[in-house]
Structures are given as structure tokens and as C-alpha cells.
Amino acid sequence: MPNPQNPTSTLQSSTLKCDEKFESVFNNLADAVFIHDLQGHFLEVNQTAADRLGYSREELLQMRPQDIDDVESAEKVAARMKEMQEKGQITFETVHISKDATKIPSELNSKVIQYLGKPAVLTVARDITERKKDEKVLEEINQKLVDRELKMIELKKEIASLKQQLSQP
């Protein structure tokens, strides 16, 4: 219990409560959160990131973004880092690969921040697996509609041709 007569004790108690609140929010976000230095070494990750990717927090802290990206996405990391440093913030899609090799389509929002007094990158990663499935279904439906429309055009041409043939003596 904080001692009002001891300001150091009160400050320590307040700091501990703030740390607990932050940790609770940070680790219970629905999105994965990664903080890495400008050289690409993870400095902090939340529990959602660890759970989604199937790694322990400690394992992730030994990794880099390229280690969790699919090959195509990993090749773009340097260009994206450059773009982010120029713009300050970028949003893009990538594919994360979990420890068990599951591909996880993800939308990343990355921003340069100050972390423990040094520049770092804060990235919030949203799992967009369901969105990608929905987009694929919509594409398939659209393609079926286009195919049907083309078929209707062909049928109308055939009908017109038959009408013309029937009207000739």
C-alpha cells in the first residue's frame, strides 16, 4: 500500500499501476504489435503477435520482420523501410508465415516512433485472412457475372441471326 508520507513509494506504486495497465492493453489487442529498430531487430512484440505466429515472445525477440514474412514480402522489406523513413508512415499488405508454416495475409500499418529514446518502427498487423477469402468470393461472383453477360451477348447475336434467316424467303 502506498505511503502518503513517502513520495517515492507513492511514485513507485503509480508507475507500477501504469505499467500494468499498459501491459494489459498491449497484450490484449486484437491486432499483433511489433516494435523493431531501424536495423530490423524486434525490440518488443505483444502476446497477440506471439499467439498468431506460434512463437514465444522470446523467440520473436530474436527475429526480424523478414523472418516472419513470405519470400516475396521479405524481398520488399528494405524498400518499405526506405519509403517509411521518407513518409513517416506506410500501410501495406504482406503475408506472414507462422511457425507451423501457415500463411497469414496481413495488413500492416507502420510508423517511425521514438522508443526508449531511439528511433524505431511501430507496426500494427491485422490478420486479413477473412477479408481475402471474401475478396476471392467476390472476384469469382464477378467473373461468373461477366461470363453470363458474354453468353447473353452471344445468344442475342444468335437470336438476331436466326430471326434474319427466318425472315428471308
N, C-alpha and C positions, 0 to 999 in steps of 0.2 A: 504494500500500500504506500502511495506517495506520502512523503512527509512535507507538509507545507512549510515547515521551518527549515527544510533543506532544499534549496532551489535546484541543486544538482540532481537529487533524487527525483524531483518532480519533472525535470527536463528529460532525464533518462526514461522515466515512465511514459511520458508523452511521445518520445522518439520511438520507443518500443511499440506503442499502440499504432503510430503512423506506419511503421514498418509492417506490422501485422495486417493492417488494412490494405496497404499496397500489395503485399504478397497474396492476400486473399483475392483481390480483384484481378491481379496479374495472372494468377494461376487458374482462375475460373472463367476467363474469357472464352467465348465460343471459337474465336479465331486463334491461330497459332501466332506467337510473337517471337521474333528473333532480333537480337541486337548483336551486330558484329563490327569490328574495327574496319578501318579503310583498307586493310590488307586482306580482309575476308575471314578473319578468325572469329568464331562465335564467342561473345562475351557473356551473353545471357539468353536464355530461352524460357518460355513458360511451359507449364505442365501440359497444356493442350498440344504444343509442338511435339513434346516427347511422346505423348499418347498416340497422336495421329501417325507419327512416323515409326513408332515401335522401338525407339531408342530410349535409353535412360537419359536424364538431363546431363549427367556426367559424360556420357558418350557423345552427345551432341556438342558439348562444350569443347570437345577435341576435334570437331569437324569444321568444315567451311561450307558456304552455300553450294558450291559445285559438287560437294559430296552427297547432297540430297536432291540434286536436280537430275533430270534425264539428260542424256548426252547432248541433244540438240539445245536444251536450255542452258546447260553448263557452258557451252561454247559462247553464249551471249553474255555471260556474267561481266566480263571486262568492259564490253561496250555499254552495258546498262549502268555499271558503276560510273563510267565517264559521263553518260547522259545525266545521271542523278546528281553528280557533283556540279554539273553545269546548270541544271534546272532547280536543284534543291529537293525535288520530289518527283517520283515517277510511279505510274501504275501500269502493270503489265501482267500477262498470263504466263504461267510456266507449268511444268509438270514435276512434282516432287516424287521421289521414289522412296518408299518405306523400307524398313529393314528386311521385310519379307518380300520385297520386290514389287509391291503393289504400286501402280501408277495413280497418283492423286493430282488431278487437274486443280490448279490453284491460281487465284488472283492475288497478286502481291501489290501492296502499297508501301513504298519505301521512301524514307526521308532521312536526310542528313541531320543529326542532332549532336548535342554535347552530352557525353556520357562519362561521368566521373572525371570531368574536366578535359576530355579529349573528344575530337570529332569521331562520330560513329554513325552507323546506319541502323535505323529502327525500321523493321519490316513487319507488317501485319499481313498474314497469309490466310486467305479464306478458301476453304475447300469448295470448289465449284463443280464437283462431280455430278450432282443432280442437275445443275444448270446445263452442263454439257450434254447430259442424256436428253434433257428437254429440247435443247437446240437440235440435236440429231433427229429426234422425232419430228420436230417442225420442218426440218430440211426434207425428210422423207415424205411428209404430207405435201409439202410444196412441190416436190418433184412429181408425185402422183397427180397433183392438180395440173401441172404443166403437161404431163404425158396425156392426161384425159383431154385437155384443151386441144392439143395437137391432133389427137384421134378424132375429136369433134370436127376440126377443120377439114381433115381428110374425108370424113363421112359426108360433110356438107358438099365438098367438091364432087364426090362420087354421086350424090343425090342430084346435084346440078347437071352432071354429065348424063346420068340416066334420064332425067327429065328432057334434056335436049335430044337424046337419042329417041325417046318415045314420041316426041313432037314432030320428028322428021318423018315424011311419008315413005 
